[in-house]
Amino acid sequence: MIGAAFAVFATALAIAQTRTAQAGGPLPGITPVEFEEFRIGLDDFLEVEASEEGLGPAFNGTSCAVCHNVPVIGGVSPVAEMRAGRVNERGEFETLDGTGETLFHLFSVPGHACQPIVPAEANVFARRVPIPVFGAGLVEAVPDDTLRDLEDPFDRNGDGVSGRAAIVVDLATGDRRVGRFGWKAQHATLLAFSADAYRNEMGITNDLFPAESAYGVAADRMRLCDPFADPEDIADPRTRRRGIDNFASFMKFLAPLAREGVTPQTQAGEKVFQSLGCATCHVPVLMTGASANPLFNRKRVELFSDLLLHEVGTGDGIRQASADTHEIRTPALWGLRFRRPLLHDGSAATIDQAVLRHAREADLARRGFEQLSDVDKAALLAFLKSL
């Protein structure tokens, strides 16, 4: 039995080390130790949590895979979380209480005494669909300075685009970093992003997020709903946390989705993409920095994003971390052909609809799109659907 299991492991590792990355597979060239971390992380990503394992008292999903499963594990889904706040009489955004939380969970543990309820004074509501995590380790390996070099918050070059880096405090290290994960670029590292997801999406507390979160539910009531000691995600004898370290490892070693084959039409469409100015925000290629790990050492990251915050008319009205109410991190376009619905709230059913929603910093590019000939528009859409 052990020999058979080892043979399966060895075969899978050999494939991972030699083949072009497959959807849902690890980065090519991965070592045996890294592959084991990836495999354990995938198992944890798939695990369905129960109350005795820390789920709740309020949550949005019972596993990571609930929200990340299309086209394979690590992708997207139509499930959307819900956030709320209020705009006061002076037109300023405010959270609904002193905690600063804007997330309202969709579900709660049986009994439902800890189900968050949106208060009547809320007048700002936002839905957010999941962001795919393919290639996340490469994104993490892009140096902060690379992103700072791309920002132009005062539009000094006069192109109408004024993206800025989201400066956040990384809870994993305490350092000020450039955020890059999440719709508001609220996290700089995969460990912090993982810890946020465990607490905020599944209700499993950890050393980065040690307090339970269920809006409007008093601490004494939460203790009745969830009698298990916090944090639930603790270090094991190998000093790895059961969940968030494994989740971070899975994302770190998960390969990006490869583009479809290049055709004359997609090549023409990429030129249209450039000519419209889309590549100003959706930067085609970033580079990772120097790394002792060859998987991440000066690698091309073809994600089509500058990972900066912009106001392009699709903001959700929620202030979070460094991002203002109408700012959204430029979504990466790699893997776009597998994504539906589109935009942060899933309100666009097609690529055309998503492009036409662009305004403000993207107003010039959108007007250019509207004026394209049928041939150029078809080429542009063919290019985008090849990503």
C-alpha positions as CSV (number, residue, x, y, z in Angstrom):
1,M,0.0,0.0,0.0
2,I,2.8,2.4,0.9
3,G,4.7,1.5,-2.2
4,A,1.6,2.2,-4.4
5,A,1.0,5.5,-2.7
6,F,4.6,6.5,-3.2
7,A,4.4,5.5,-6.9
8,V,1.4,7.8,-7.4
9,F,3.2,10.6,-5.6
10,A,6.4,10.1,-7.7
11,T,4.4,10.1,-11.0
12,A,2.5,13.2,-10.1
13,L,5.7,15.0,-9.1
14,A,7.5,13.9,-12.3
15,I,4.6,15.4,-14.3
16,A,4.7,18.6,-12.3
17,Q,8.4,19.0,-12.8
18,T,8.5,18.5,-16.6
19,R,5.2,19.4,-18.2
20,T,3.8,22.8,-19.0
21,A,1.6,23.8,-16.1
22,Q,-1.9,22.4,-16.3
23,A,-5.0,24.1,-14.9
24,G,-5.1,23.5,-11.2
25,G,-1.6,22.0,-11.1
26,P,1.6,23.2,-9.5
27,L,4.3,25.4,-11.0
28,P,6.6,23.5,-13.3
29,G,10.0,22.7,-11.8
30,I,8.6,22.2,-8.3
31,T,10.7,20.2,-5.8
32,P,9.5,17.1,-3.9
33,V,9.2,19.1,-0.7
34,E,7.4,21.9,-2.4
35,F,5.1,19.4,-4.1
36,E,4.2,17.9,-0.8
37,E,3.4,21.3,0.6
38,F,1.2,22.0,-2.4
39,R,-0.6,18.7,-2.0
40,I,-1.2,19.2,1.7
41,G,-2.4,22.7,0.9
42,L,-4.8,21.4,-1.7
43,D,-6.2,18.9,0.7
44,D,-6.8,21.7,3.3
45,F,-8.3,23.9,0.6
46,L,-10.8,21.1,-0.2
47,E,-11.6,20.2,3.4
48,V,-15.2,20.8,4.5
49,E,-15.0,22.4,8.0
50,A,-17.4,21.6,10.9
51,S,-18.3,23.6,14.0
52,E,-16.0,21.5,16.2
53,E,-13.1,22.4,13.8
54,G,-13.8,26.1,14.2
55,L,-16.4,26.9,11.6
56,G,-18.5,29.9,12.5
57,P,-20.2,31.2,14.4
58,A,-20.9,33.1,11.2
59,F,-19.4,32.2,7.8
60,N,-19.8,32.5,4.0
61,G,-18.6,29.0,3.1
62,T,-17.6,25.7,4.7
63,S,-14.4,25.3,2.7
64,C,-12.1,27.4,0.5
65,A,-13.2,25.4,-2.5
66,V,-16.9,26.5,-2.1
67,C,-15.9,29.9,-3.6
68,H,-12.9,28.8,-5.7
69,N,-13.8,25.9,-8.1
70,V,-14.3,27.1,-11.7
71,P,-12.7,25.9,-14.0
72,V,-10.8,23.9,-11.4
73,I,-10.0,24.3,-7.7
74,G,-8.4,27.7,-7.2
75,G,-10.8,29.5,-9.7
76,V,-14.0,31.4,-9.2
77,S,-17.7,30.9,-8.5
78,P,-20.9,33.0,-8.6
79,V,-21.0,33.0,-4.8
80,A,-20.7,36.6,-3.5
81,E,-20.0,38.0,-0.1
82,M,-21.9,41.0,1.1
83,R,-20.6,44.2,2.7
84,A,-22.5,47.2,4.0
85,G,-21.9,50.6,5.6
86,R,-23.5,54.0,5.5
87,V,-22.9,57.5,4.0
88,N,-23.6,60.2,6.5
89,E,-25.3,63.5,6.0
90,R,-21.9,65.1,5.0
91,G,-21.5,62.5,2.3
92,E,-18.8,60.6,4.1
93,F,-18.6,56.8,4.3
94,E,-18.8,55.3,7.8
95,T,-18.8,51.8,9.1
96,L,-21.8,50.8,11.1
97,D,-20.1,50.4,14.4
98,G,-16.7,51.0,16.1
99,T,-15.2,47.7,14.9
100,G,-14.7,49.0,11.4
101,E,-16.1,45.8,9.9
102,T,-18.2,45.9,6.8
103,L,-18.6,42.2,6.1
104,F,-22.0,40.6,6.8
105,H,-21.9,36.8,6.7
106,L,-24.4,34.8,4.8
107,F,-24.7,31.9,7.1
108,S,-24.3,30.9,10.8
109,V,-24.0,27.7,12.8
110,P,-27.2,25.8,13.7
111,G,-29.4,27.7,16.1
112,H,-28.5,30.8,14.2
113,A,-28.4,33.0,17.3
114,C,-25.2,34.5,15.9
115,Q,-26.5,35.4,12.4
116,P,-25.4,38.9,11.6
117,I,-28.3,41.2,10.6
118,V,-27.8,44.4,8.6
119,P,-29.0,47.4,10.6
120,A,-31.6,49.7,9.2
121,E,-29.2,52.7,9.0
122,A,-27.1,50.9,6.3
123,N,-27.4,52.7,3.0
124,V,-24.3,51.3,1.1
125,F,-24.3,47.7,0.0
126,A,-21.7,45.9,-2.0
127,R,-21.4,42.4,-3.4
128,R,-17.9,40.8,-4.1
129,V,-17.4,37.7,-6.1
130,P,-14.2,35.6,-5.5
131,I,-10.9,36.4,-7.2
132,P,-9.1,33.3,-8.7
133,V,-5.8,32.5,-7.0
134,F,-3.9,30.9,-9.9
135,G,-0.3,32.1,-10.0
136,A,-0.6,33.9,-6.6
137,G,2.9,32.9,-5.6
138,L,4.3,34.7,-8.6
139,V,2.2,37.8,-7.8
140,E,3.5,37.7,-4.2
141,A,7.1,37.6,-5.6
142,V,6.7,40.9,-7.5
143,P,8.8,43.5,-5.6
144,D,7.0,46.4,-3.9
145,D,9.3,48.8,-5.8
146,T,8.1,47.4,-9.1
147,L,4.6,48.4,-8.2
148,R,5.6,51.8,-6.8
149,D,7.3,52.6,-10.0
150,L,4.0,52.1,-11.9
151,E,2.0,54.5,-9.7
152,D,1.1,58.0,-10.8
153,P,-1.4,59.3,-8.2
154,F,-1.3,62.9,-9.4
155,D,-1.3,62.0,-13.2
156,R,1.9,63.8,-13.8
157,N,2.2,62.3,-17.3
158,G,-1.3,63.7,-18.3
159,D,-2.8,60.4,-19.6
160,G,-5.8,60.6,-17.3
161,V,-4.7,57.5,-15.3
162,S,-3.7,58.0,-11.7
163,G,-3.2,54.6,-10.1
164,R,-1.6,54.4,-6.7
165,A,-0.1,51.6,-4.6
166,A,-2.1,50.4,-1.6
167,I,0.2,50.8,1.4
168,V,-0.9,48.4,4.1
169,V,0.5,46.9,7.3
170,D,1.2,43.2,6.7
171,L,-0.2,41.4,9.7
172,A,2.2,38.6,9.2
173,T,5.4,40.7,9.7
174,G,4.2,44.1,10.9
175,D,5.9,45.8,7.9
176,R,4.4,48.4,5.7
177,R,4.0,46.8,2.3
178,V,2.3,47.3,-1.1
179,G,-1.0,45.4,-1.0
180,R,-1.8,43.2,-4.0
181,F,-4.4,40.6,-2.9
182,G,-8.1,41.2,-2.6
183,W,-10.4,43.6,-4.5
184,K,-9.1,46.5,-2.4
185,A,-5.5,45.3,-2.4
186,Q,-5.9,44.9,1.3
187,H,-3.2,42.3,1.8
188,A,0.4,42.1,0.7
189,T,1.2,38.5,1.5
190,L,-0.4,35.1,1.0
191,L,-0.2,34.3,4.7
192,A,-2.2,37.4,5.6
193,F,-4.6,36.8,2.8
194,S,-5.1,33.2,4.0
195,A,-5.6,34.3,7.6
196,D,-8.2,36.8,6.5
197,A,-10.1,34.2,4.4
198,Y,-10.1,31.7,7.3
199,R,-11.5,34.1,9.8
200,N,-13.8,36.2,7.6
201,E,-15.1,33.6,5.1
202,M,-15.2,30.5,7.4
203,G,-15.1,32.0,10.9
204,I,-11.9,30.1,11.9
205,T,-9.8,32.4,14.0
206,N,-6.0,32.3,13.9
207,D,-3.0,34.1,15.4
208,L,-3.3,36.9,12.8
209,F,-7.0,37.3,13.2
210,P,-7.6,36.0,16.8
211,A,-11.1,37.5,17.4
212,E,-14.4,36.1,16.2
213,S,-16.3,38.2,13.8
214,A,-20.1,38.3,13.5
215,Y,-21.5,41.8,13.1
216,G,-23.7,43.0,15.9
217,V,-23.3,39.8,17.9
218,A,-22.1,40.4,21.5
219,A,-19.1,38.5,22.7
220,D,-21.0,36.5,25.4
221,R,-23.5,35.3,22.8
222,M,-20.7,34.4,20.4
223,R,-19.2,32.2,23.2
224,L,-22.5,30.3,23.4
225,C,-22.6,29.8,19.6
226,D,-19.0,28.8,19.4
227,P,-17.7,27.3,22.6
228,F,-14.4,26.2,21.1
229,A,-11.2,27.9,22.3
230,D,-9.8,30.6,20.0
231,P,-7.8,30.6,17.9
232,E,-8.9,27.4,16.4
233,D,-6.1,27.3,13.8
234,I,-3.0,26.7,15.9
235,A,0.5,25.6,15.2
236,D,1.2,21.9,15.1
237,P,4.5,20.2,16.3
238,R,6.2,21.2,13.0
239,T,5.4,24.9,13.8
240,R,3.0,25.1,10.9
241,R,-0.5,26.2,11.5
242,R,-3.1,23.6,10.5
243,G,-4.9,25.8,8.0
244,I,-3.5,29.2,7.0
245,D,0.1,28.0,6.3
246,N,-1.2,25.1,4.2
247,F,-3.6,27.4,2.3
248,A,-0.8,29.9,1.7
249,S,1.4,27.0,0.4
250,F,-1.2,25.8,-2.0
251,M,-1.6,29.3,-3.5
252,K,2.1,29.9,-3.6
253,F,2.8,26.9,-5.7
254,L,-0.4,27.0,-7.8
255,A,0.5,27.6,-11.5
256,P,-1.2,30.4,-13.5
257,L,-3.6,29.4,-16.3
258,A,-1.8,29.3,-19.7
259,R,-3.1,31.3,-22.6
260,E,-4.8,29.7,-25.5
261,G,-2.9,29.5,-28.8
262,V,-2.0,32.8,-30.5
263,T,-3.7,33.5,-33.8
264,P,-3.4,36.3,-36.3
265,Q,-6.7,37.7,-34.9
266,T,-5.6,37.6,-31.3
267,Q,-2.3,39.2,-32.3
268,A,-4.3,42.0,-33.9
269,G,-6.5,42.2,-30.9
270,E,-3.6,42.7,-28.6
271,K,-2.4,45.6,-30.7
272,V,-5.9,47.2,-30.3
273,F,-5.7,46.6,-26.6
274,Q,-2.4,48.5,-26.5
275,S,-3.7,51.3,-28.8
276,L,-6.8,51.9,-26.6
277,G,-4.6,52.4,-23.5
278,C,-6.0,49.4,-21.7
279,A,-2.4,48.2,-21.0
280,T,-1.8,51.3,-18.9
281,C,-3.7,49.6,-16.0
282,H,-3.8,46.1,-17.3
283,V,0.0,45.9,-17.6
284,P,0.7,42.7,-19.6
285,V,3.9,41.6,-17.8
286,L,5.5,42.2,-14.4
287,M,8.7,40.6,-13.2
288,T,9.4,38.8,-10.0
289,G,12.5,39.9,-8.1
290,A,15.7,38.0,-7.2
291,S,15.0,34.9,-5.3
292,A,16.9,31.9,-4.0
293,N,14.0,29.8,-5.2
294,P,14.3,29.3,-9.0
295,L,10.5,29.0,-9.2
296,F,10.3,32.7,-8.4
297,N,13.7,34.1,-9.5
298,R,13.2,36.9,-12.1
299,K,10.2,35.2,-13.7
300,R,7.7,36.8,-16.1
301,V,4.3,37.2,-14.6
302,E,1.8,37.7,-17.5
303,L,-1.1,38.8,-15.4
304,F,-2.3,41.9,-17.2
305,S,-2.5,44.1,-14.1
306,D,-0.5,46.8,-12.4
307,L,-2.0,45.7,-9.0
308,L,-2.7,49.3,-8.2
309,L,-5.8,51.1,-7.0
310,H,-7.8,53.0,-9.6
311,E,-11.1,54.8,-9.9
312,V,-12.6,53.5,-13.1
313,G,-16.3,53.8,-12.3
314,T,-16.7,50.3,-10.8
315,G,-16.0,51.0,-7.2
316,D,-18.2,49.4,-4.6
317,G,-18.7,52.3,-2.2
318,I,-16.8,50.6,0.7
319,R,-13.7,52.1,2.3
320,Q,-11.2,49.3,3.2
321,A,-7.6,49.3,4.3
322,S,-5.8,51.8,2.1
323,A,-8.5,51.9,-0.6
324,D,-11.1,54.7,-0.8
325,T,-14.8,54.0,-1.5
326,H,-14.5,54.2,-5.3
327,E,-11.1,52.6,-5.7
328,I,-10.7,49.0,-6.9
329,R,-7.5,47.1,-7.5
330,T,-6.9,46.4,-11.2
331,P,-8.1,42.8,-11.7
332,A,-5.7,40.6,-13.4
333,L,-6.9,39.3,-16.8
334,W,-5.0,36.1,-17.0
335,G,-7.5,33.3,-17.0
336,L,-10.3,35.7,-18.1
337,R,-11.8,33.2,-20.5
338,F,-12.8,31.0,-17.6
339,R,-14.4,33.8,-15.5
340,R,-18.1,34.6,-15.3
341,P,-19.6,36.7,-14.0
342,L,-17.3,39.8,-14.3
343,L,-16.5,42.9,-12.3
344,H,-16.2,42.9,-8.5
345,D,-19.9,42.4,-8.0
346,G,-20.6,40.0,-10.8
347,S,-22.8,42.6,-12.5
348,A,-21.4,42.1,-16.0
349,A,-22.3,39.0,-17.9
350,T,-20.0,39.6,-20.8
351,I,-16.6,41.2,-21.6
352,D,-18.4,43.9,-23.6
353,Q,-20.6,44.8,-20.6
354,A,-17.5,45.0,-18.3
355,V,-15.6,47.3,-20.7
356,L,-18.6,49.6,-21.1
357,R,-18.9,50.0,-17.3
358,H,-15.4,51.6,-17.3
359,A,-15.3,55.4,-16.6
360,R,-13.2,58.1,-14.9
361,E,-9.6,57.0,-15.3
362,A,-10.7,54.5,-18.0
363,D,-13.1,56.9,-19.8
364,L,-10.8,57.5,-22.7
365,A,-10.2,53.8,-23.2
366,R,-13.9,53.0,-23.0
367,R,-14.8,55.7,-25.6
368,G,-12.1,54.3,-27.9
369,F,-13.7,50.9,-27.5
370,E,-17.1,52.3,-28.4
371,Q,-15.7,53.8,-31.6
372,L,-13.9,50.6,-32.8
373,S,-14.8,49.1,-36.2
374,D,-16.5,45.7,-36.1
375,V,-13.3,44.1,-37.3
376,D,-11.1,45.7,-34.5
377,K,-13.7,45.0,-31.8
378,A,-13.9,41.3,-32.8
379,A,-10.1,41.1,-32.7
380,L,-10.0,42.7,-29.3
381,L,-12.6,40.4,-27.9
382,A,-10.9,37.4,-29.4
383,F,-7.7,38.4,-27.7
384,L,-9.3,38.9,-24.3
385,K,-11.1,35.5,-24.7
386,S,-7.7,33.9,-25.3
387,L,-6.3,35.0,-21.9
